[in-house]
Amino acid sequence: MFSLAALLDTASSYAPDHHLGLSNHLPMGLIALWRLGAGEERLQAWLYEESAQLTLATPATRVFSAEDIVGHMGIQAAYPEYRDFYLAAIKTGGCAAVLSRYLPLLLPGLSAGSFHGLIRLAYGLKAQSDSEIAAALAYWSSYYQFIGTPDAPGNLTPADCLKTLADNPNLSLPEGKRLIGSGMVIAASLPGFREQASQLAAGDAVLGQIAELVVELYASSRDFTVLHMLTGCHALRVVLPYCDDEAAALRLFWLAACAAYIEAGKPVLEPVALTTSSPGWDEITARAVLRRDVHQIKLVYSCRQESLHYGKALYQQVAAQVLGW
Protein backbone atom coordinates (compact mmCIF):
# COMPACT_ATOMS: atom_id res chain seq x y z
CA MET A 1 0.00 0.00 0.00
CA PHE A 2 1.32 3.44 -0.97
CA SER A 3 2.73 5.57 1.85
CA LEU A 4 4.25 9.01 1.41
CA ALA A 5 5.60 8.68 4.95
CA ALA A 6 7.57 5.58 3.96
CA LEU A 7 9.06 7.37 0.96
CA LEU A 8 10.07 10.30 3.15
CA ASP A 9 11.58 7.98 5.75
CA THR A 10 13.72 6.52 2.96
CA ALA A 11 14.59 9.99 1.66
CA SER A 12 15.71 11.09 5.11
CA SER A 13 18.52 8.54 5.03
CA TYR A 14 20.41 10.55 2.41
CA ALA A 15 22.96 13.30 2.97
CA PRO A 16 21.59 16.87 3.05
CA ASP A 17 23.61 17.91 0.01
CA HIS A 18 25.49 16.35 -2.88
CA HIS A 19 28.99 16.57 -4.23
CA LEU A 20 28.51 19.99 -5.81
CA GLY A 21 27.61 21.50 -2.45
CA LEU A 22 23.99 22.02 -3.47
CA SER A 23 21.01 21.12 -1.33
CA ASN A 24 19.41 17.70 -1.50
CA HIS A 25 16.05 18.34 -3.17
CA LEU A 26 14.80 14.76 -3.02
CA PRO A 27 12.32 15.20 -0.13
CA MET A 28 11.19 18.65 -1.24
CA GLY A 29 10.46 17.29 -4.70
CA LEU A 30 8.54 14.35 -3.26
CA ILE A 31 6.32 16.56 -1.13
CA ALA A 32 5.75 19.19 -3.82
CA LEU A 33 4.82 16.48 -6.34
CA TRP A 34 2.49 14.86 -3.82
CA ARG A 35 0.82 18.18 -3.05
CA LEU A 36 0.39 18.78 -6.80
CA GLY A 37 -1.41 15.47 -7.17
CA ALA A 38 1.30 13.11 -8.43
CA GLY A 39 0.52 9.42 -8.04
CA GLU A 40 2.50 6.61 -6.47
CA GLU A 41 4.34 5.65 -9.67
CA ARG A 42 5.60 9.20 -10.23
CA LEU A 43 6.70 9.57 -6.62
CA GLN A 44 8.51 6.23 -6.68
CA ALA A 45 10.26 7.25 -9.89
CA TRP A 46 11.30 10.57 -8.33
CA LEU A 47 12.79 8.80 -5.33
CA TYR A 48 14.71 6.40 -7.57
CA GLU A 49 16.02 9.08 -9.95
CA GLU A 50 17.01 11.65 -7.34
CA SER A 51 18.59 9.20 -4.90
CA ALA A 52 20.96 8.06 -7.64
CA GLN A 53 22.71 11.44 -7.36
CA LEU A 54 23.05 11.30 -3.57
CA THR A 55 25.04 9.49 -0.95
CA LEU A 56 23.71 8.09 2.29
CA ALA A 57 24.12 10.30 5.33
CA THR A 58 26.88 9.22 7.66
CA PRO A 59 25.70 7.83 10.99
CA ALA A 60 25.92 9.95 14.10
CA THR A 61 29.05 9.42 16.16
CA ARG A 62 27.61 10.77 19.39
CA VAL A 63 24.32 11.65 21.03
CA PHE A 64 23.59 15.36 21.23
CA SER A 65 22.19 16.92 24.37
CA ALA A 66 20.15 20.12 24.37
CA GLU A 67 23.34 21.99 25.29
CA ASP A 68 25.02 20.80 22.07
CA ILE A 69 22.46 22.46 19.82
CA VAL A 70 23.85 25.98 19.98
CA GLY A 71 27.51 24.99 20.11
CA HIS A 72 27.44 23.09 16.82
CA MET A 73 25.32 25.40 14.68
CA GLY A 74 26.82 25.92 11.26
CA ILE A 75 28.98 22.79 11.49
CA GLN A 76 27.85 20.76 8.51
CA ALA A 77 29.44 17.55 9.74
CA ALA A 78 27.05 17.64 12.73
CA TYR A 79 23.99 16.99 10.53
CA PRO A 80 23.58 13.32 11.61
CA GLU A 81 23.73 14.21 15.29
CA TYR A 82 21.23 17.02 14.82
CA ARG A 83 18.89 14.74 12.86
CA ASP A 84 18.87 12.06 15.54
CA PHE A 85 18.44 14.65 18.28
CA TYR A 86 15.46 16.37 16.69
CA LEU A 87 13.75 13.12 15.74
CA ALA A 88 14.05 11.82 19.30
CA ALA A 89 12.79 15.15 20.66
CA ILE A 90 9.77 15.09 18.33
CA LYS A 91 8.95 11.51 19.29
CA THR A 92 9.18 12.40 22.97
CA GLY A 93 7.60 15.86 23.19
CA GLY A 94 5.79 16.42 19.92
CA CYS A 95 6.50 18.63 16.94
CA ALA A 96 4.88 21.80 18.27
CA ALA A 97 6.94 21.75 21.47
CA VAL A 98 10.18 21.17 19.57
CA LEU A 99 9.47 24.04 17.18
CA SER A 100 8.50 26.36 20.02
CA ARG A 101 11.79 25.64 21.76
CA TYR A 102 14.22 25.65 18.83
CA LEU A 103 12.80 27.97 16.18
CA PRO A 104 13.86 31.07 18.16
CA LEU A 105 17.43 29.77 17.93
CA LEU A 106 17.19 28.92 14.24
CA LEU A 107 15.33 31.89 12.82
CA PRO A 108 18.33 34.29 12.84
CA GLY A 109 19.97 31.78 10.49
CA LEU A 110 17.00 31.19 8.21
CA SER A 111 19.03 31.98 5.10
CA ALA A 112 20.72 28.59 5.61
CA GLY A 113 21.21 26.88 2.28
CA SER A 114 19.42 29.64 0.37
CA PHE A 115 16.28 29.30 2.54
CA HIS A 116 16.21 25.51 2.13
CA GLY A 117 16.12 24.79 5.86
CA LEU A 118 12.99 26.89 6.11
CA ILE A 119 11.52 25.40 2.93
CA ARG A 120 12.19 21.80 3.99
CA LEU A 121 10.56 22.47 7.34
CA ALA A 122 7.44 23.93 5.72
CA TYR A 123 7.16 20.95 3.38
CA GLY A 124 7.71 18.50 6.23
CA LEU A 125 4.94 20.17 8.21
CA LYS A 126 2.54 19.88 5.29
CA ALA A 127 3.42 16.20 4.92
CA GLN A 128 3.16 15.68 8.70
CA SER A 129 6.39 13.69 8.51
CA ASP A 130 8.41 13.49 11.72
CA SER A 131 11.47 12.23 9.82
CA GLU A 132 11.39 15.10 7.33
CA ILE A 133 10.74 17.73 10.00
CA ALA A 134 13.72 16.39 11.95
CA ALA A 135 15.86 16.36 8.79
CA ALA A 136 14.80 19.92 7.99
CA LEU A 137 15.71 21.16 11.46
CA ALA A 138 19.01 19.28 11.26
CA TYR A 139 19.80 20.85 7.89
CA TRP A 140 18.88 24.30 9.18
CA SER A 141 21.07 23.82 12.27
CA SER A 142 24.13 22.34 10.59
CA TYR A 143 24.03 24.81 7.68
CA TYR A 144 23.05 27.71 9.93
CA GLN A 145 24.01 31.03 8.35
CA PHE A 146 23.72 34.14 10.47
CA ILE A 147 23.44 37.37 8.50
CA GLY A 148 22.47 39.73 11.30
CA THR A 149 19.41 40.96 13.13
CA PRO A 150 17.30 43.92 12.00
CA ASP A 151 17.09 47.27 13.71
CA ALA A 152 13.78 48.68 14.93
CA PRO A 153 11.03 48.85 12.27
CA GLY A 154 10.85 51.84 9.97
CA ASN A 155 7.95 53.14 7.90
CA LEU A 156 8.62 51.83 4.38
CA THR A 157 6.62 49.38 2.31
CA PRO A 158 8.52 46.33 1.01
CA ALA A 159 8.67 47.88 -2.48
CA ASP A 160 10.01 51.19 -1.18
CA CYS A 161 12.51 49.39 1.02
CA LEU A 162 13.88 47.44 -1.95
CA LYS A 163 14.06 50.66 -3.95
CA THR A 164 16.34 52.22 -1.34
CA LEU A 165 18.63 49.19 -1.69
CA ALA A 166 18.53 49.41 -5.48
CA ASP A 167 19.36 53.10 -5.44
CA ASN A 168 22.40 52.67 -3.19
CA PRO A 169 25.44 51.91 -5.37
CA ASN A 170 27.41 50.80 -2.31
CA LEU A 171 25.01 47.90 -1.79
CA SER A 172 26.14 45.86 -4.77
CA LEU A 173 28.22 42.74 -5.26
CA PRO A 174 30.94 42.19 -7.83
CA GLU A 175 30.06 39.85 -10.67
CA GLY A 176 31.21 36.27 -10.30
CA LYS A 177 30.02 32.74 -9.69
CA ARG A 178 29.07 31.84 -6.13
CA LEU A 179 26.41 29.95 -4.26
CA ILE A 180 23.34 32.01 -3.39
CA GLY A 181 23.94 31.62 0.33
CA SER A 182 27.51 32.85 0.05
CA GLY A 183 26.36 35.92 -1.85
CA MET A 184 23.74 36.63 0.81
CA VAL A 185 26.38 36.62 3.54
CA ILE A 186 28.55 39.05 1.56
CA ALA A 187 25.56 41.29 0.83
CA ALA A 188 24.54 41.41 4.49
CA SER A 189 28.06 42.46 5.47
CA LEU A 190 28.04 45.57 3.25
CA PRO A 191 28.14 48.89 5.14
CA GLY A 192 24.66 50.30 5.53
CA PHE A 193 22.84 47.10 4.60
CA ARG A 194 21.22 46.39 7.94
CA GLU A 195 20.14 49.98 8.47
CA GLN A 196 18.43 50.22 5.08
CA ALA A 197 16.94 46.73 5.09
CA SER A 198 15.47 47.38 8.55
CA GLN A 199 13.31 50.27 7.33
CA LEU A 200 10.40 47.94 6.62
CA ALA A 201 7.25 49.01 8.46
CA ALA A 202 5.62 46.64 10.91
CA GLY A 203 2.03 45.45 10.53
CA ASP A 204 -0.26 42.50 9.94
CA ALA A 205 -0.38 43.10 6.17
CA VAL A 206 3.37 43.06 5.63
CA LEU A 207 3.74 39.37 4.74
CA GLY A 208 1.12 39.71 2.03
CA GLN A 209 2.88 42.81 0.70
CA ILE A 210 6.20 40.96 0.61
CA ALA A 211 4.61 38.00 -1.16
CA GLU A 212 3.03 40.26 -3.79
CA LEU A 213 6.30 42.10 -4.34
CA VAL A 214 8.33 38.91 -4.70
CA VAL A 215 6.00 37.29 -7.24
CA GLU A 216 6.01 40.52 -9.27
CA LEU A 217 9.80 40.63 -9.07
CA TYR A 218 10.07 37.05 -10.25
CA ALA A 219 7.55 37.59 -13.05
CA SER A 220 9.58 40.51 -14.38
CA SER A 221 13.07 39.06 -13.84
CA ARG A 222 12.77 35.23 -13.88
CA ASP A 223 15.86 35.33 -11.67
CA PHE A 224 16.92 32.08 -9.98
CA THR A 225 17.68 33.74 -6.65
CA VAL A 226 14.32 35.53 -6.68
CA LEU A 227 12.72 32.12 -7.26
CA HIS A 228 14.12 31.08 -3.89
CA MET A 229 12.73 34.27 -2.35
CA LEU A 230 9.30 33.27 -3.65
CA THR A 231 9.42 29.67 -2.43
CA GLY A 232 10.95 30.92 0.83
CA CYS A 233 8.12 33.41 1.30
CA HIS A 234 5.56 30.64 0.87
CA ALA A 235 7.51 28.50 3.37
CA LEU A 236 7.57 31.32 5.90
CA ARG A 237 3.79 31.62 5.76
CA VAL A 238 3.51 27.91 6.61
CA VAL A 239 6.01 28.08 9.47
CA LEU A 240 4.91 31.39 11.03
CA PRO A 241 2.07 29.89 13.13
CA TYR A 242 4.71 27.80 14.93
CA CYS A 243 6.77 30.90 15.82
CA ASP A 244 6.24 32.43 19.25
CA ASP A 245 7.09 35.88 17.86
CA GLU A 246 5.71 36.05 14.32
CA ALA A 247 6.65 39.71 13.83
CA ALA A 248 10.31 39.04 14.69
CA ALA A 249 10.39 36.01 12.40
CA LEU A 250 8.98 38.07 9.55
CA ARG A 251 11.60 40.79 10.00
CA LEU A 252 14.39 38.22 10.04
CA PHE A 253 13.05 36.77 6.80
CA TRP A 254 12.89 40.22 5.27
CA LEU A 255 16.52 40.89 6.17
CA ALA A 256 17.49 37.65 4.43
CA ALA A 257 15.28 38.47 1.45
CA CYS A 258 17.00 41.86 1.08
CA ALA A 259 20.38 40.12 1.10
CA ALA A 260 19.10 37.72 -1.56
CA TYR A 261 17.88 40.67 -3.64
CA ILE A 262 21.35 42.20 -3.61
CA GLU A 263 22.91 38.81 -4.37
CA ALA A 264 20.62 38.58 -7.40
CA GLY A 265 22.05 41.83 -8.73
CA LYS A 266 19.09 43.98 -7.65
CA PRO A 267 16.83 43.13 -10.61
CA VAL A 268 14.56 45.94 -11.74
CA LEU A 269 10.90 45.56 -10.87
CA GLU A 270 9.11 46.01 -14.20
CA PRO A 271 5.33 46.22 -14.63
CA VAL A 272 3.88 42.83 -15.58
CA ALA A 273 0.70 42.70 -17.62
CA LEU A 274 -1.77 39.94 -16.81
CA THR A 275 -2.78 37.79 -19.76
CA THR A 276 -6.16 36.20 -20.32
CA SER A 277 -4.80 33.06 -21.92
CA SER A 278 -3.22 31.22 -19.01
CA PRO A 279 -4.33 27.60 -18.68
CA GLY A 280 -6.23 26.47 -15.61
CA TRP A 281 -4.59 25.07 -12.52
CA ASP A 282 -5.57 21.49 -13.35
CA GLU A 283 -3.72 21.72 -16.65
CA ILE A 284 -0.76 23.47 -15.03
CA THR A 285 -0.34 20.91 -12.24
CA ALA A 286 -0.77 18.00 -14.67
CA ARG A 287 2.19 19.28 -16.66
CA ALA A 288 4.24 20.18 -13.57
CA VAL A 289 4.19 16.67 -12.08
CA LEU A 290 5.85 15.32 -15.24
CA ARG A 291 8.79 17.72 -15.06
CA ARG A 292 12.29 16.73 -14.00
CA ASP A 293 13.34 20.22 -12.91
CA VAL A 294 12.74 20.33 -9.16
CA HIS A 295 12.83 24.12 -9.09
CA GLN A 296 10.00 24.29 -11.61
CA ILE A 297 8.03 21.78 -9.54
CA LYS A 298 8.60 23.69 -6.31
CA LEU A 299 7.80 27.01 -7.96
CA VAL A 300 4.50 25.74 -9.34
CA TYR A 301 3.63 24.25 -5.95
CA SER A 302 4.37 27.54 -4.17
CA CYS A 303 2.49 29.56 -6.78
CA ARG A 304 -0.54 27.28 -6.42
CA GLN A 305 -0.56 27.58 -2.63
CA GLU A 306 0.03 31.34 -2.63
CA SER A 307 -2.66 31.78 -5.26
CA LEU A 308 -5.14 29.92 -3.07
CA HIS A 309 -4.17 32.01 -0.06
CA TYR A 310 -3.92 35.49 -1.60
CA GLY A 311 -6.18 35.15 -4.65
CA LYS A 312 -3.63 36.81 -6.96
CA ALA A 313 -3.91 35.81 -10.63
CA LEU A 314 -0.25 36.54 -11.28
CA TYR A 315 0.76 33.32 -9.50
CA GLN A 316 -1.16 31.28 -12.05
CA GLN A 317 0.44 33.20 -14.92
CA VAL A 318 3.94 32.71 -13.50
CA ALA A 319 3.36 28.97 -13.00
CA ALA A 320 2.10 28.60 -16.56
CA GLN A 321 4.95 30.58 -18.08
CA VAL A 322 7.68 28.67 -16.23
CA LEU A 323 6.23 25.48 -17.75
CA GLY A 324 6.37 26.86 -21.27
CA TRP A 325 2.96 28.38 -21.91
KAVEN-V984937 format. One record per residue. RES is the residue in three letters. PSI is psi in radians with two decimals (none if undefined). OMEGA is omega in whole degrees, 0 to 359 (NA if undefined). Layout:
BEGIN
RES&PSI&OMEGA, RES&PSI&OMEGA
END
This chain:
BEGIN
MET&2.38&184, PHE&2.42&178, SER&1.96&175, LEU&-0.67&181, ALA&-0.71&179, ALA&-0.69&178, LEU&-0.71&180, LEU&-0.60&175, ASP&-0.73&177, THR&-0.78&181, ALA&-0.57&183, SER&-0.16&180, SER&-0.10&183, TYR&2.75&180, ALA&2.69&184, PRO&-0.16&176, ASP&3.12&176, HIS&-3.02&194, HIS&-0.33&179, LEU&0.02&180, GLY&0.16&180, LEU&2.74&185, SER&2.53&172, ASN&2.00&181, HIS&0.09&183, LEU&-0.99&183, PRO&-0.63&179, MET&-0.71&177, GLY&-0.74&178, LEU&-0.84&185, ILE&-0.72&178, ALA&-0.76&178, LEU&-0.76&179, TRP&-0.76&180, ARG&-0.43&178, LEU&-0.06&175, GLY&0.20&179, ALA&2.55&180, GLY&-3.14&184, GLU&-0.75&182, GLU&-0.73&180, ARG&-0.72&180, LEU&-0.70&177, GLN&-0.72&179, ALA&-0.70&179, TRP&-0.78&179, LEU&-0.76&182, TYR&-0.82&185, GLU&-0.78&184, GLU&-0.65&182, SER&-0.38&179, ALA&-0.35&181, GLN&-0.04&189, LEU&2.87&172, THR&2.72&178, LEU&2.53&176, ALA&2.51&176, THR&2.60&178, PRO&2.69&177, ALA&2.52&180, THR&-0.14&178, ARG&2.92&178, VAL&2.14&179, PHE&2.50&168, SER&3.00&179, ALA&-0.54&180, GLU&-0.40&181, ASP&-0.32&188, ILE&-0.87&182, VAL&-0.71&186, GLY&-0.32&183, HIS&0.17&180, MET&2.38&180, GLY&0.01&177, ILE&1.82&188, GLN&-0.55&180, ALA&-0.25&181, ALA&0.08&181, TYR&-0.82&182, PRO&-0.69&179, GLU&-0.73&177, TYR&-0.78&182, ARG&-0.84&180, ASP&-0.68&180, PHE&-0.89&184, TYR&-0.67&180, LEU&-0.76&178, ALA&-0.70&180, ALA&-0.68&178, ILE&-0.76&180, LYS&-0.60&183, THR&-0.84&189, GLY&-0.16&182, GLY&2.68&185, CYS&-0.80&184, ALA&-0.71&180, ALA&-0.70&179, VAL&-0.77&180, LEU&-0.70&179, SER&-0.63&183, ARG&-0.69&191, TYR&-0.34&178, LEU&-0.67&177, PRO&-0.51&177, LEU&-0.58&187, LEU&-0.53&187, LEU&-0.65&177, PRO&-0.21&177, GLY&0.55&186, LEU&-0.12&174, SER&0.02&182, ALA&2.20&178, GLY&0.68&180, SER&0.80&179, PHE&0.08&188, HIS&-0.43&173, GLY&-0.83&177, LEU&-0.79&182, ILE&-0.78&179, ARG&-0.68&179, LEU&-0.80&180, ALA&-0.75&180, TYR&-0.73&179, GLY&-0.66&178, LEU&-0.73&179, LYS&-0.60&179, ALA&-0.17&183, GLN&0.77&182, SER&1.95&178, ASP&-0.70&183, SER&-0.67&180, GLU&-0.63&175, ILE&-0.76&178, ALA&-0.73&179, ALA&-0.68&179, ALA&-0.80&178, LEU&-0.64&178, ALA&-0.73&177, TYR&-0.83&181, TRP&-0.73&182, SER&-0.83&186, SER&-0.35&177, TYR&0.31&183, TYR&2.34&185, GLN&1.72&182, PHE&2.22&178, ILE&0.22&176, GLY&3.00&175, THR&2.51&184, PRO&2.73&171, ASP&-3.05&177, ALA&2.63&181, PRO&2.62&175, GLY&-2.48&183, ASN&0.37&183, LEU&2.59&170, THR&2.86&176, PRO&-0.74&181, ALA&-0.75&180, ASP&-0.60&179, CYS&-0.78&177, LEU&-0.62&180, LYS&-0.65&178, THR&-0.62&176, LEU&-0.76&182, ALA&-0.60&184, ASP&-0.14&181, ASN&1.86&182, PRO&-0.33&180, ASN&-0.25&179, LEU&1.17&180, SER&2.66&178, LEU&2.59&174, PRO&2.64&177, GLU&2.65&180, GLY&2.75&180, LYS&2.34&177, ARG&2.77&174, LEU&2.62&182, ILE&-0.81&182, GLY&-0.67&178, SER&-0.72&178, GLY&-0.60&178, MET&-0.70&178, VAL&-0.78&179, ILE&-0.78&181, ALA&-0.75&182, ALA&-0.32&180, SER&-0.10&182, LEU&2.45&179, PRO&2.25&178, GLY&-0.16&184, PHE&-0.93&185, ARG&-0.72&182, GLU&-0.76&182, GLN&-0.71&180, ALA&-0.42&182, SER&-0.04&185, GLN&0.04&178, LEU&2.34&178, ALA&2.65&175, ALA&2.85&177, GLY&2.76&183, ASP&-0.42&185, ALA&-0.02&189, VAL&-0.72&181, LEU&-0.75&178, GLY&-0.64&178, GLN&-0.71&178, ILE&-0.79&180, ALA&-0.78&180, GLU&-0.74&179, LEU&-0.77&185, VAL&-0.71&179, VAL&-0.62&176, GLU&-0.70&179, LEU&-0.70&178, TYR&-0.70&181, ALA&-0.60&183, SER&-0.33&185, SER&-0.53&186, ARG&0.59&183, ASP&2.43&185, PHE&-0.67&177, THR&-0.71&178, VAL&-0.56&174, LEU&-0.76&179, HIS&-0.53&174, MET&-0.69&181, LEU&-0.87&180, THR&-0.53&176, GLY&-0.64&179, CYS&-0.73&175, HIS&-0.78&180, ALA&-0.71&180, LEU&-0.72&180, ARG&-0.63&179, VAL&-0.66&186, VAL&-0.46&186, LEU&-0.72&181, PRO&-0.28&179, TYR&-0.02&181, CYS&2.28&179, ASP&-0.55&179, ASP&1.55&185, GLU&-0.66&181, ALA&-0.73&179, ALA&-0.71&179, ALA&-0.73&180, LEU&-0.71&181, ARG&-0.59&175, LEU&-0.70&176, PHE&-0.74&181, TRP&-0.69&178, LEU&-0.78&178, ALA&-0.68&179, ALA&-0.67&177, CYS&-0.69&177, ALA&-0.69&178, ALA&-0.65&179, TYR&-0.75&177, ILE&-0.72&179, GLU&-0.58&180, ALA&-0.08&181, GLY&0.28&179, LYS&1.05&180, PRO&2.53&182, VAL&2.36&177, LEU&1.82&180, GLU&2.60&175, PRO&2.41&180, VAL&2.12&180, ALA&2.34&176, LEU&2.40&176, THR&2.90&178, THR&0.15&187, SER&0.19&180, SER&2.43&176, PRO&2.91&179, GLY&2.93&183, TRP&-0.60&179, ASP&-0.75&179, GLU&-0.70&180, ILE&-0.86&183, THR&-0.59&178, ALA&-0.66&177, ARG&-0.66&184, ALA&-0.70&185, VAL&-0.22&178, LEU&-0.12&184, ARG&2.69&176, ARG&-0.32&183, ASP&1.92&184, VAL&-0.52&180, HIS&-0.59&173, GLN&-0.74&179, ILE&-0.84&180, LYS&-0.68&180, LEU&-0.79&179, VAL&-0.73&178, TYR&-0.84&180, SER&-0.75&179, CYS&-0.72&179, ARG&-0.80&182, GLN&-0.69&179, GLU&-0.61&176, SER&-0.75&178, LEU&-0.64&184, HIS&-0.78&187, TYR&-0.31&180, GLY&0.44&181, LYS&2.18&183, ALA&-0.40&183, LEU&-0.54&179, TYR&-0.72&180, GLN&-0.71&179, GLN&-0.76&179, VAL&-0.78&180, ALA&-0.73&180, ALA&-0.74&183, GLN&-0.64&181, VAL&-0.37&179, LEU&0.07&172, GLY&0.11&176, TRP&none&NA
END
